[in-house]
Amino acid sequence: MRPAVFNGPPAVLPCLLLAFVTAVACDERQATAPATRVELREGWQIVAAAAVEATPEAISSPGLDTSSWTSTSVPTTVLAALVRSGEVVDPYLGRNLETISTKPFAGPWWYRTEIELDERPGPGARLVFAGINYSADVWLNGRKLADRVELVGAFRMFDLDVSGRLVAGKNALAVLVYPPQPGDPTIGFVDWNPKPPDRSMGLWRGVTLRLTGGVALDEVFVRTDLDLETLDRASLVVRATLSNHSAESLEAVVRGTIGQAIDLERTETLAPGESRDIELSPRDFPQLVIDHPRLWWPNLLGEPNLYQLDLEVKTNGRVSDSRAVTFGIRHVADYLTAEGYRGYAVNGKKILIRGGGWTDDLMLADDPRKIEDQIRYVRHMNLNAIRLEGFWGSGEELYDFADRYGILVIAGWSCQWEWENMLGGPVDRFGGIDTDDEMSLISRSLRDQVLWLRNHPSVLVWVLGSDLLPRPELERRYRGELAEVDPTRPALVSCARGVSEVSGPSGVKMNGPYDWVPPNYWYLDNERGGAYGFNTETGPGPQPPPVDSIRRMLPPESWWPIDAAWEYRCGRGRFRTLDRYRTALDARYGESLDLEDFARKAQVANYEGMRAMFEAFSIRRPATTGIIQWMLNSAWPEMYWQLYDHDLVPNGAFYGARDASRPVNIAYDYADRGIVVVNDTDQPLGSVTARVRVFDLRSRLVAETAETVTVEAGAIVRALTLPEIPELEGNAYFIDARLLGAEGAELVSSLYWLSTQPDVLDWKASEWWVTPAARHADLTGLAHLPQVELEVDHDLRATDDGWILEVSLENSSDGIAFFVELSVAGAQSGRLAAPVLWSDNYLSLLPGERRQVRAEIPAHALRREEPRFRYSGINVRGSAPGMVDARR
């Protein structure tokens, strides 16, 4: 059986119908152009197997009364379907998730639909299941097609021949899905959030009916080879598998086009039942050598250009099957530095991987629009990568959008198979995949995923293990599969530090931290998670969202003080509380008096901590090669490991990451008090001036220095060292660092708030998840900043798809306006609009300074409400109350 390779993004692909397929299988409102693939999305019903008495033969026969079943669409987990129907309470509200029993999901569930055909299909009819969790029996028209012994594995993709099984008129398809059991290497979450009660059982990816003529096209792959010396020439190789599903020999004419410039044609004769791999290469088709190719580049390095191959096969003069494959021309490679750190290069250019860990929705219920919004967020933060484990996405949309927006994808297996408490079965130093059957299942699962995704230029690397090295025999099988189906990308043996007997050192590290550490940690540490090498998952721990989000996820009685309802919205295991985060927040910024005060201080701390991490990895190159913030997003509303919340509301860390990763930046080195200029563009900055001013808490200038330096393309230049700070009134002060170009034009600015009593780390008490602080910095003086007034004007104009908001801010006072938050909310509900793409946010203004800020607000961000602009600041009059020091 062969896994399907789908034809374009489901987000934009209409539910195309064959001339003889009615709208039973698809949305009647969508187009009815001819095609050979029908996505079986609508018209499904589900029910617990224990709740029906009918036999499988009857359930899979047309005409069954399913009025008592739950109507749904596919893909869906069982829980997601029941929540949408209202039969199960919303698990995202309060502590509802705890009230949902696991008992209804202990046994199998039926998924059933009917497909109506105007005539009986020919020999090339197949059903393709892209993802079943965890195993299934499949019945069609009263007969079993396959059982759970062969249809097993959440990452397998199954292609079932239904030639001769479909009839004119109504056809009934019934799938009995069995849940995963302890010890099964299934999909799922680790310690990021609670597990869904149904363990994500169901048809979690799509089901497709493929109807072709006698010859089908499968496993279409466009391999690109780029001249790395000039980047001015590329050669393409097109591969595909032809399968003759008929009982006679057929002459198959394969024709392909790439744009208007490339035409390909080849004729093959196939015996009955024969499958044959074909290759169209420059040896036979010189037109597959492209001069001046439009390359696919990651975010900030260039445009993510895409091409499309249209391939068809004809028999007897008629189109038997066709495929449209989107691909990009690019080259990816890995390398080891002299210190043994692994790095990556795209199109011959070494890049610093900057990204976050992606998770799917708790019920795997993300829609394409939300996925696109999140990938746009990644790009907006100036990041270039996401790392997947646990799911690899519930559909191909994630990869389509990553292709479109230039975001690299690091795809690999989850650590939940490597630890006994997560797997539910025995493990050793290589994890829990140990038997020959299990290794066969998982290596074949990797093959299926790679065949499905290998045309996506966004995929950077296949990861073979997470926290541990894979078993050597399993790694050999993995690498054998990759050598056969995708030799174009590197494989990473593990995301943790280790040395494989098969492939040598991983060259990366996974040494934490995962809980709160002070900003200077990233600069001072040279043994654990600090700024050296490639840290594949790490971060400064909890990231509580803004106050509006906290109010939405918690019942009013739990808003303040922090109680068990807050802890339920944290991670699991060691990450089940905010204790370490709160201790640091109270010590550094002052004890919070209420919810608003806590949330405001949290955003300041979130920004400070996240900016320091990304800047440390940026300015310490070439000793650094990659950093993945753990995590990017959240599977449900929570307080932990997120740059934006489940409702797509950014927190302070979002803008800390964005500012730290600007293509041109000026940054403060917490270790040696250096001021560093970063130019990540391919254009030289030339002669620029780094100007640094130091202000006390009353906004009085206490020190100033400047240095002119020459900054080439792609350069990192240490411009100057901050002078010693004179004795201050209070323990905190501001550093305003600005990069000035020709004639004093400002290129970029950065504001830091520091203490004369810096954070001190207790290195000897380090654990894998955290290095605790022996002493905290004193930033409590920020709660005593003089109040200032801002002159704020805004202009809101409608666009075809939402609004553009222009905001003008002027600080006409003699004090610094600190940490100004800009937001848009619905005029009626007051609910924050999300997503919103602000050009700047959580910004500070010096006395007399003006700023212009722009926001893009898509229409769906406001749920049909009119937008209302608002702002607040730590010490800004006329806005929400500022930060409070409980000790005043």
N, C-alpha and C positions, 0 to 999 in steps of 0.2 A: 504494500500500500504506500502511496506517495502523498506527502503533505501538500496542501494547496499553497499556491503563491497568488495572493489576491491582486486584483487589477485596479490599483489606485486607491486613494483615501476614501473610506466609507463616509467621511464627513461631507464630501462633495460629490460622491458618486451616487447618482439616482438609483432607485430600486428598479433596475431595468427588467423588462419582461420580454420573454420570447413571444412570438406571435401566438403560440398555443398555450401560454400560461396566463391564467386570469389573476385578478388582484387579490385572491385569497391569500397568497403568500407575501404580498407587498402592500404598501400604502397606496390606495386607489388614486390619491392626489398626485402621485409622481408620474413621470413620463413613461411611455410604453414603447421606447425604441428597441429594435432587435438587439439581442445580446446572448451570450452563452453562459452567463452567470446570474443567478437569481439569489439575492440575499434573503434568506427566510427569516425576516425580522418580526413581522406582525402576525397576529392570528394564533398565538400560542396560548395554551392553558396548562397549569400545573396543579398537582395535588399530591399529598403524601400517599405513598403506595398502601400504607396500612389503612387508609380511609376508603379504599375502593375494593369491591368484591369481584369486579369483572376480571376475566382472565386477560393475559397479555394479548391473546389473539383477538379478543373483543375490543380491547382498548385501542389496538392498532388497526381496527377496521373502520371504514367510513360510517358516519351516522350515529356515533356514540353520543349519548346525552351528557354533555360536560357543563351543564348550566350551573352546577354546584362547584365547579373548579374555579381557580383563580386565573383570570385573563392577564396576559402579560406580553411582553415582547422579548426577543432574544437578540443579543446576549443579556443574561441576567443571572444572578445568584437567586437561590430560593428566597433568602431573607429580603433582598431588594424588591422582589416581586410582591411579597406579602406586605412590605411597608408601603409601596406605591398603591396597593389596593385598599389600604387602611385596615387590614386584618391584624397588623402588628404595629405597636406604637412606634413613633419616630425615635430611633435609637440615639439620635444626636441631641435630643433635648434632655436637660437635667441628668438624672441617673436612670432614665428609662431603659438603657441597655441592660442594666442589672435585672430588670423585671422580665426580660425575654427568656423564656425557658429554652434549654437546649434539647429537651426531650423530643419535640416534633422533628428534629433534624438528625436523630440518631439512626434512622433508617432511610431507605431510598425514596426518591420522589419521581413521579412521572412528569415528563414534559411531552406535550402532544400538540400537533397542528395538522391541518388538512390542506392539501395542495390540489388545486383543480386544473386539469389539463384538457385542452380541446382535442388533442390527439395523442396517441401513444408515442413516446420518444423513441428515437433510434438506439443504436448500440452504445453511444457515448454518454450515458447518463450516470452521474455519480453524485453522492452526497459527501460533503466535506465538513468535518467538525474541526474547528480551529482550536477549541479548548474545552475539555470536559474535566470537571473536578468532582470525583476522582476517577471513577470508572463507570461503565454504562453497558446496558443491553439495549440494542436498537432493533425496533420492530417496524415493518412496513407492510401495510395491507395484509395484516394477519399472520405474517411470517417473520421469524427472527432473522435479521441480517447479520448481526454480530453480537457477541456477549462480552461480559466484563473481564473475561480472561485476556482477550485480545485488545479491547478498548480500555486501556488502563494507563494512567499517567497524566497529571495535570498539564504538563508541557508537551505532550504528544499531540500530533495533528493527524487526523484519520480521514482517509479517502476510501469510500465504500462504493463498489460497483452496484448500481441499481438498474442496469440494463435488463429489460425483461420483467422488472418488478413493478414498474409504473404503468398505469392504465389510463386510457382516455376517461375523463370525468374526475371524480373525487378520489384522492389518495390519502391515506391516513399514515402519518409518521408519529411514532411514539418512542420516547427515549427514557429508559429507567435509569436514573442517575444515582449512584451510590456515593455516600460521603467518604472522605478520607478517614483512615483509621490510624491510631498511634503507630508510629514507625514508618508511615508512608511519606515519601519525599514530595509533599504537596506544595501548593502556593500558600502564601500567608505572611503575616506580620510577625515581628520578633518581640522586642520590648518597646516598640514605638507607641503602642496603644493597645486597648483590649482586643481580644480576638472576637470576631463576629460569632454569634451563637450557632450559625449554620456551618462554620468553618469554610465559608466561601464555596459551598457545594453548588453545583449546577452547570449549566451551559454558559460558562463565564466568558467565552469568546463566541464569535458568530458561527452560524450554520449556513452553508451555501449549497444550492442545487446547481450542478454543472451539467449542461445539456449541450453536447457537441455532435458533430458528424462522426464519421468513422474514425478519424484521426484527431487526437487531442494534442495540444501544446502544453507542456508542463516544465517547471523548473527553469524558466527563462532567466538568464543571468547575463548582465553586461559587465565584463571585466575591463577596467581602464588601466592603461599603462602610460605614465607621464614622463617626458624627458625632464628630469630634475635639473639638468644643467641650464636649460634655457626657459623651461615652462612654456615653450612655444610650440610644442608638438605632442600629440597624444595618439595612441593607437587603441582601438577597441576590439574586443573579442566577444562575440555573441554566442552564447551556449543555450541549448534547449533540449528537451526530451520529447520525441515524437512517439505516440502510442497508438497503435492500430487496434481499436476495440471491436472491429468487425470480424466476420468469419471468412473474409476474402482478402486477397492481396490488393493493396491500394497504392496508386502513385500519388505521392503527396508533394505539392508545390509549396515551398516555404518562401514567403516574401516579406521583407522587412524594410521599413523606412525610418530614418532619423532626421527629422526636419525635412527640408526640401532638397538637401544636398546629397543625401546618402540613400541609395536604393540597393537592396540585396535580394537575390533570388537563387534558390537551389531546389533541385528535385530529388526526392528519395522514394524508393519503392519498398514498402513494408509488407512483410508476410502477415498472415492472420495472427492476431494476438501479440505481434512483435512490438517491443519498445526499443528505441534507438536514440542515443545521445548524438547530437550534431553540433558542429562548431563552425561558425562563420568568422574567419580571421583575415587580417591584412594579406596573408599569403595568397589567398584566392580573391580577396576583395580589397584592392588597394585604397578604395574610397573610405575604408575604415581607419585610415591614417588622417588625422585632423590637424591642420595647421592653425595656429592662433586659437586654441580652444578657449572657451569661456569656463574658467575653473570654478569649482565649488570651494569656498573658503569658510572657515568658522567665523563666528561673530567677531567684529572689529578688525579682522585681517583682510577682508574683501567681501565681495558679493557671493552669496551661496547659489551660484548659477546651476540650473537644472536642464537636462535634456530628456526627451521622450523617445523611446523605441516603440514603434507600432509593428507588431509581428502577426502574421496570419498564415494559416495553412489551408490550402484548397485541395479538394479531391473531386474529380469529375466536373471541374469547372466551378464548383461552389465552395464558399468559405465553410470549412469544417470547424475551425476554432480560431480564436484571435486573442492576443494579449497586448496590453499597453503597459510598458514598464518605464517609470521615471527613474533616472539615475543622475549622478553627478560625476564629472571628471575631476578626480583628485587622487593624491597618493598619501597614504598614512604609513608611518613606521615608528618603531620605538628604538631607544638607544640607552646605553648605560653611561653615566658620567664617570670621571676618573675616581670619584668616591664610591661608585657602585650604585648610584641612585638612578632609577629608571625614569626616562622622560619620553615625550612624544613629539613628533614632527608631522606637519601637514604640508604637502607640496614642497617638501624639503626645508621648511621653516620650523625651527624649534619653537614650541609655544609653551607658555605656562598654563597648565590646565587649571581653570578656576570654575568651580561648580558647586552643586548641592545634590544631596541624596533625594531621589524622587520616590514618593509612595503613591499608590493608587488609593482611591476612596475606600473607606471602611467596607462598603457594600459593593465595591467595584462598579459604582454607578456614575462615574464621571461622564458627562456628555462631551461631544467634540468641541463645543464652544468653550467650555471650561478648560479643556486641555490646551486649546490654542491660547487662551488668556494666560495660562501659566507659562507656556513657552515664550510668549511675548514678555512676560515678567523677567524671565531668565535673561533674555536679550537686553531688556531695559536696565537690569542691574549690572550690565557690562560683563556678565559671566559668559562662559563659552561651553559649558558642559553640564550634563546631569548624569548621575550614576543610578542604575536600576538594580535592585535585588528584590526577591520576593514574588514579583509578578512579570516583569518585562512589559507592563502595560496590558490593559484589557482589550486593546485593539490596535490597528496599524496607524490610527490617527496620530498617536504620539510621535511616531517616526516621520510621518508625512510633515507635521508641523516643524519638527526638528530640522528636517531637510530644508524646509522653506525659509526658516529663520536663522540657519547657520549655527545650530546648537549641537555639539558633539554628544553622543550617547555612549556611555560605558555600560554594557549589558552583561549581566552575569548571575550566577547562582546565589542563593540566599544562605546565610549562616544558620538558618533554622534546621538545616539537615546535619549540622555539625555538632550540636549540643544536645545531650540526652533530654534535658528538661523541655526543649523545644520540639525535638523530633518525636519524643515519646517512645524511643527505642534505644537500644544500646549503641554506644559510639566508642571509638578509640581515637588515637591522635590524628587520624585522617577523617574523622567524622563517622556518619552512620551508613554511608553507601559502601557496603562491604561484600555482598554476595555477587556471584556472577550474574544472576538475574537482575539485581538492582543496578549493577554497572551497565548492563546491556540497555536497561530502560532509560537510564539517565544519559548515556552517551547518544542513544537514538533521539532522546528529547532534545539534546543540544543540536543534533543534525537538523531536526525539524525546525527549530527556531532560526537557525542560520539560513536554511533554505528559504524561509519565509521573509527574512529581513536583509539578506545580503546585498540587495540592490540599493539600499538606503545609504547615501554618502555620509549621513550623520553618524552612523555607527563607527566608533573609533576602534573598539577592542572588544574581544570576547573574554570574559572573566570566568575562569574555571573553578575558583574556590573563593570563599569570602574570608572567614577568620582563620581557616586552616588550609594546608596543602591538600589537594586531592590525593587519594590513594594512587601510588605509581601506576598500577595497571589501568586504573580509570583514566589517569592523565594520558597514558599512551593511546587509549581508545579515543579520547577527546581529540587529541592532536591528529590521529589518523583520519577522523571525520573531517576536521578542518582542512587538512591537506587536500582532501578530495573535493570538498564543496566550496571552500572559500580560502584560497591561499593569499588573498589580497590584504588581509589585516593581521596584526599581531594578536596573539593570545597572551593573557596575563594569568599566570598559574595561581595566584592568590592575591587578595587585597591586603594581606598581612605580610609582615617580614618573615622570610623563610627561604630555605634552599631545597629545591626539588632534586631528587636523584635523576629525574628525567630531563629537566630543562634548566637546572641551575637556580640562581637566586631570583626571587621575585623582584627585588630592587625597589620595593615600595614598603610603606609601613602603615600600621593601624595601631598606634600606641596611645590613643586618646589625645587629649581629654574629651569627655562627654558631658561634664558638669562645669559649673562656673569656675573660671580662672581669670585673674586680672589681665589687663591689656599687655603688661610687660612680659607675661609668660611666653608669648610667641617669639619674643626677641631674645629672651634669656636662656630658654631651654635648648639644649643640644644633645639630649639623650632620648627624649620621648616624642611628644607631638609638635615640638617647636618648628621654627621656620628653617627646615632643611629637608631635602629629598621630596618625595611625593607622599603626602598624608592622604590616604584614600577615604577616610571618614574621621571627622573630628569637629570640635566646635566648643564655644563657651557655654554650652548647656541650655537651660531654659530660656525661652523667649516669650514671655507673656505678651499678649496682644494689647492693643489700645482698649480703653475702658468700655467703649461701645460693644466690642466683641466679648469682653468678659461678662458684661451684663446679659448678653444673648445666650451664653452657654451655661450660666448658673442661675438657679432660682433666686429671687430677691433676698430671701432670708439668709443666703450664703454669700452675698456680695462682700460683706465685711463683718467681722474679721475673717482671715483665711481659715478655712475649715476642711473637713474631709471631702466636701464636694469639689474643692480646688484640687486636692490630691488625686481624686478620681480622674481629673483632666490632665494628669501628668503622664510620664512614661510608666514602665513597669519595672519590677525588680529594684535595683538600686536607684532608679530614677522616678520613684513613685511619689516624691515630695519636692517641694521648693525650698527645703530647709537651707541648703548650702547657698543657694541664690539669695534668699531673704537675709541670711546672716550678712552676706557681703553688701547687699543693697542698704541695709540699715546702718552698717558700720561706715560705709563710704559716703552715703548721701543723707543719712538721717532717717530715723524710724518713721514709717509711714503712718499717718493718722487715720486715713480712710481709703476707700477704693480708688477715688480719683487721684489722690496723692501717690498711692502705690503705682498705679498704671503710668502716671507721668514720669516718675523716677525710673520705672522699668524701661521706658523707651529711651531715656538718656543712657542708661546702662547697656541696653541692647545695642544701640548705635556704637557706643564707645568700644565694647568688646568685639563686635563683628568687624568694625573698621580695622582695629589693630591686627586681627588675625590675617585678613586678606592683604593688608599693606605689608605686614612682615614677610609674607611669602612673595610679594611683588618686589620689594626692594632688596631682598637677599638673593636674588638670582645672580649667578647660575647655580648656587648651592641648592636652590629650590626648583622643583620641576612640576609640582602640582599640589592642589589643595581642594578637597571636597568637604564643604560644610555639611555636618550631619545635624539637621536635614534641610532640604529646600522647603518642603510643604508638609501638610499634615493630613492624615486619613480621616480625621474627624476634629471637631472643635476642641482644642487643647492648649496647654501652656508651654509645651516643650518643643525644642528642635524645629524651629520654623522661621523662615524669613517673611512669610505672610501666612495668614490663618486659613482655615478651611473655607471661609467665605471670601477669600482673596483680599482681605484687608492687610496691607503691609504693616509691619511693626518697625521700630527704630532700626533693627538689624538690617532690614531691607535696604535702607538708605546708607547705612554704614558700609554694606557690601558694595553698593553702587558707587559711592564716593571713593572707596579704596581702590576700585578697579577701573577708574577713569583712564582712558588712553593716555592723557597727559595729566600728571598728578604731582603734587608736592606733599611730602609725607614726613612725619616725625618718627625717628628711631628711638624707641623707649630704652634701648640698651646703652647707647653712647651719646644720646642727645643730639644726634645728627639730623640735618635737614636734607632730604633726598629728593631729587627731581627724577621723575619717571617719564619716559617717552616711549609708549608702546606703538607709535605709528610708524609708517614707512617713510615719513618726511622729517628731515632735521628741523629742530627748533632754532638752531643757530645760537646767537648770543642772547641769553636771557638772564634776568636778575631774580634771585631768590631773596625776598625781603621778609624778615621776621620781626614781629613786634610782640612784646610781652606786656600784658595788662593785669593789674590786680583786680580784686573783686569789686572795687569801686570804679572800674574801667579807666583807671589812671595808667598812662604809659610809663612803664618802669624800666624798659630796656628795648633797644632796637638795633638791628644789624642787617646787613645786606651783602650779597656776593654775586658777582656776574660770572657766569659759566657758559661754556659752549656745550650744547646738547645735540648729539647726532641722532639719526633715525635709530629707533630701537634701543636707545642708551638709558642707563641708570647712572646718575651722577650724584655723588655726595657733595653738596654745595657748600655747607658750612656746619659748624657746631654751635649749638645754642649757648650763649654766654651764661655765666653764673647768675642766678637770680638773687637780687638783693633781698634783704630781710623784708618780709611783707606783713601787713596787717591781715591776719587770717592765714590759713594753711593752703589755700588754693589760688590758682592763677590761670590765665588764658595765654595760649600761644596762637597768634594769628600769622600763618605762613601763606605768602602769596608769590605766585610766579608771574613776572612781568616780562612782556615781550618788547618789541620795538616801540619806542616813544612812550614807554610806560603802560602800554595796554595790558590789562589783566588777563592772563590766560586761565588761571585756576586759583582757588583759595581753599585753605583748610584751617579749621579752628579746633584746637585741642584744649581740654581743661585738665589740669594736672595739680598734683599736691606736692608741697615741700616735704611731705612725709609719704614717700612712695610705698606701693604694695611690696611686701616681702613674702616670698614663697618658702614653704616648708618642704624642701626637696626630699628630705629623708622620709617623709610621710607619704610620698607619692604612691598612688595606686593606679591600676590600669585605666580607671575612669576619671581620675582627678589628681591634681597636685594642690593640696590645701594651702591657704594663706596663713602665714604666721602672724602677719600684721597687715591691716588694710590701710589704704590711702585715706586721707581725710579730705573729703570733698563736701563736707556738710555746709561749708560757707556758701555754696551755691544757692542754698535756701534763703540767704540773706541779701541776695542781689537787689540793688535799688530798682524800684519799679520804673518802667519806661513806657512811652506811648509810641505806637506805630501809626503812620498814615498809610492806609490800605485802600487801594482801589482795585476793582476787578471788572472785567468785561467778559460776558458769556455770550457765545454765538452758536447757533445750531448748525450742524453739518448734516450730510446725508446719513451718517451713522452715529449720531450722538451730538456731542458738544465739544467746543474748544474753549477753555477758560484761560484768560490772561490775567495775571495778578501782578500788581505793582505795590511794592512795600518800600517805605522810607522810614528810617529811624531818625527822627528829628530831635531826639533827646541826647543827653551827654553820657548815657550809659549803654552798655552792650545789651541788645535784645537777644536773649539766650533761648535757643532751641524752640523755634517757632514751628508749630505743626499746622499745616494747611490741609483742609479736608472739604469734601462735598458730601452732602446728605440729601435724602429725599425730602421734598418740601412738606409732605404730609406725615410721613412716618418718622422722620429724623434719622432713619437708618443710613449708615455710611454707604456711599456709592463704592462699588468694587466690581471690576478692576478700574483703577485710574492710573494713568501714566503721567506722573509729575516730573517735570524737568529737574526739580530740586524740592526737597522737603526736609523737615527737622533741621532748619537752617538758622543761623545766627547772623545778626547784623551789628557792625560796629557803629558807634555814634556818627551820624550824618550819612550812613551808607544807604544806597538804594539797591534793590534787586527786582528783576523781572522774572517771573516764574510762569511756566505754561503747563497746562494739563490737558490730556486727551481723555475724554469720557465717552466710552461707547454707550449706545442707547440702552443696552441690556444691563448696564451697571446700576441703573436706577429703578428697574422694574416698573417702568411706565410712569414714574413720578417726575416732576420737575426738579431740577437741581437747585440747591441752595449752598452757597459758599460760606465757609466759616474758618476761623483761625483761632489759635491759642498759643500762649508762650509761657515759659517758666516764670518770667517776670514782666509780662506784657499786660498793661492796663486795658480794660475794655474787652478782654477775652476771658476764658475760663480761669479759675483760680490757679495760682502758680504752685510750685513745689513748696512743701511745708516742712520745717524742721520741728519735730516734736519736742526738742529740748529748749526751744525759745521761751 
